[in-house]
Amino acid sequence: MRDPEYDRFGPWILEITDKDPIPLIFEPYVNLDESEYAFKVPRPMERRELSPGMNLYDYLVVFFPSYMTILQRSGEEVAKSDIRYNVVVTVEHIEDLLDGRLRIYTEDDVFEIYYSTVSADIIENAVKGICRRYIPDKPPTEIMPTPPALLPDIDGLSFYFNGLLRELKERKTGQEHAPELIGFQSETKVSSLENRWWARLFYGAINVKLQESMHFIDSSELRIVDRGRLWKYRWQLVMGKRSRFIPVHRIDTIEIAETKITAEVWQLSIRTAVHSHVFLLSSDSPLVEFYRRFNH
């Protein structure tokens, strides 16, 4: 007898429909009648490694009007987490070649979903859905510093990040919510920043590079896109992209401080609830002064 779920199994995420129903192991834990939509995330295995009748999916994610439910399978056990949108403090989407991760930070926990980036568009839509709901109807604006009057020169961005920026501009033209670009950090050799000769020699020899990032903001949301790493060394190939979405009203403090590796690179720490998100900026970046104004 054919197993339709097994026949349709692959590395891709599937939205729950009549053709792709909820996996049996998750059925007792959630009622989809009031849900807006749901999707199931497959096990990171190839079909030839599995057999008809086996549990083929690791997660079921269900969106309701005021909260979302994440069901995670471990063997024959299922863990259930209900997350209200108004307790979400950060959403993080990481894509590194075929490895994808969605992280949802709440006031006291972090929920993580692993998936194959062949389904990145589904995760992007899920992120948009969460971000639409985690912002209050009237977000406070008094903590927002004024963005720079002039848009930054983007000549220092890589070809890849220029393409990402172009996509965001096209989405904004299509009336989709998209914060304004306020600045970026280009990939920079630390030896070109450091003014001490011995430091230039040392960092040049190991080829330390500060990784690039783009920073966007509007009255309700801070969005930072980077490579998912702070530094790159000679032997590393960095191909990933990480997008962090932080509702402005959830930012507790922002700190700017020198790093230990060099005085020419500063650490940006954005704190929300019990979480801290760290980025790096060259000391002469206009973003340093912009973020300093958050706490004043």
Protein Blocks (a to p, Z undefined) as FASTA:
>chain_A
ZZfklmmgcfbdcdddfklccdfklmmmocfklpmbdcddddfbdfklpcehiafbfbdc
dddfkbccddddehjaccdddddfklpfbdcdddehjbccdddddfkbccdddddfklmm
mmmmmmmmmmmmmpcfbdcfklpccddfbdcdfklpcfklmmmmmmmmmmmmnopacddd
fbdcddddfklmpmcfklmmmmmmnopacddddddddfkbccdddehiabdcfklccfbd
cdddddfklpmbdcddddfkbmkbccddddehjbccdddddfklmklmmmmmmmZZ
